[in-house]
Amino acid sequence: MVNKLSREGIAGRAISELAERVRATRKRHGLTQTQLAGLSGTGLRFISELERGKPTVTLDKVVAVLSTLGLQLRVEGPES
């Protein structure tokens, strides 16, 4: 069983990776944070927090941003 500290470490790495991927993809598309916010139906503050890896961003908005950038959220692991 994974202890709490290990879960936080795994989650932190996943959030950091997501933040980096969103930022890099946005820049590759030549979009500003403001433009991405408008295209994805979110706000500038949300995009900024997402790219900084704030762990409390809401999943529905994350999915909207990823979809706008042509990215997908994938969950992997052992099936129950």
Buried (B, 14 or more C-beta within 10 A) or exposed (E): EEEEEEEEEEEEEEBEEBBEBBBEBBEEEEBEBEBBBBBBEBBBEBBEBBBEBEEEBEEEBBBBBBEBBEBEEEEEEEEE
